[in-house]
Amino acid sequence: MLLSEARFLTTHAGSLPRPTALAELHGRRSKGEEVDAADLQRAVEQASAEVVAAQVAAGVDVGNDGEQARESFFTYVQHRMTGFGGTSHRSIMRDLIEHPDLLELTRGRRERTKVNLMAAPAAVDAVTYRDTGELEAELALVADAPFAETFMTAASPGIVAAAMENRFYATREEYVQAVAAALRTEYRAIVDRGLLLQIDAPDLALERHTLFAERPLAEFLAWVELVVGAINGALDGIDPARVRLHVCWGNYEGPHTHDVAFADIQPLLYEAHVGGLVVSMANARHAHEFRCFAQRPLPDHMALVAGVIDTTSNYVEHPEVVADRLERVAEAVGDPTRVIAGTDCGFDTSAGIGDVAPSLVWEKLRALRDGADLASARVFGA
């Protein structure tokens, strides 16, 4: 991971707004409808070029393709791997079930999304990586990206196994390991291309109030241990410094009253063979957990991408708010050179689902840059 001795670098968690026409194409393809491959590729290439330029204009140091080539942050694997078909039955988040009036209030969000993450394909046969054609095409999109460092996201084996129902493997553990073995192809290709790999693993927090909502905490923690072990196996031979791990509690507006405490999962996250963690720290439910890094310091080899921008609200953070958040995190970590300014999650994790208006996404990323500069002046004297 690129770090700086002189200032706070800025990045984000991966997905950025897709043009409406591209979101429509992804949605149709996700449902199994016929989509002209050339039309989709042209739309992806144009959107990717535009989103890279917009990131540069907003002052993003460590950027990506905004996931324009993917329908969502994890269901894209159905197009790259064998074994998926039918429809999963995903549990609704426990906090939302308890508040049906909120579900009614947010019905419009569900209606505008083009890819239903709650009804993803299921594993109905052996899961393997089919071929790298789509992956190679996506890697080419950022071959000449003008960032200080370029990253590319890839799904965690845990989020695939949790949200894409198992109807083939004898056990959940066997399914997780099979998905991890398949994803190793993607992880290795991204790193071999010279990019920073970001593994998206919301399952390491989110599944506490979904898959394990009615189970003891110990069972959920065993899940986290299983997935971290599977990730480590998939990363065997890859330099941890070329990998960062993104963990969140679900990128949706809700009460989040059943979120697992970061302190409960923190020791297990430290076991991941990665050079950095990307953690939600701006939202109202987890903003206080910067203190965890003072109480249980980061391992010496790890950096922290601190979420200091909320990705579910159209409030644009004041740069002073961003700076204050960064300064608190840096003090807790004890070394500002190991802290990068980031966002809580992606802004369009599934085509069309974004809660933040596209124009405000770029306002927020500019505020991220401005706030990081303010904090840099105070902390580094930059």
C-alpha angles and dihedrals in degrees: 000000000000111000132177132224092197110042147002110276119214131225139147137225100261123265122083130182116296121213112258094246092052092047089053092052092049091048094052092047092048090056092052096255119145113265125180105248094211092052091050093048093050091050091048093049093049094045092047093051090049095047092049090052091047092052091051090049090051091053099251111165100189109037144156144192093287089242090276090150093059134072092216140343094272115006089070086084090077087072095048102038138054125236105053127117144122121037132298124219106225121193115242115241111275094233091056094048089058092055111048090166088065091050088054091047092052097043090114091063091057092046095053097048113102097202120051107219090184091061103040122156116278131229104261099158141014112316115227135149104265100199139319098242096111092040092052090049090052093047089053090059091071100032091116100025110151097225125126083240130002124214134189127201129227131180124261115241086235097060091047092049093044099046100031102063120235113238098151114042123077094231140017089242092056090050093050092050093048092051091047091052090051094046091052087078090059096042092051094046092052094050093042088057089060096253129132109250118224115193111206107217111164085149089077088071108007097059091066088077098032120034093016098032094122097034132090118271090246091064091052092049089052086055091052090050091050094050095044088051091050091049090051090052091050090050095051108140094015118115107248088220088069094058137070126185122220117207127179143153097240127301099246137105107254142116094273088200092148097050114134113247114256089230089063094058100030098092091050092049089054088062092065115108094235137116097227148014125226106207135179107242106147103068121095094252099053107024091105095057095085083092089070090074091058092047095045109021124217114262110264093254096051133091127194129232099200118206103230096157122068113227097197101056132072090214106113109223115239111242089239089058090051091048093049091051092049093048092051092049093047091051091050093048090047096221121066092196088070094055127087124186113240147149129270094244141327123307097226107022091166123028108276098359100106116134093200121075109247094240089054092050088067091044088054093049090050089051088051090055094045093047092048089052091051092050091046091056091052099041103032100022087238 
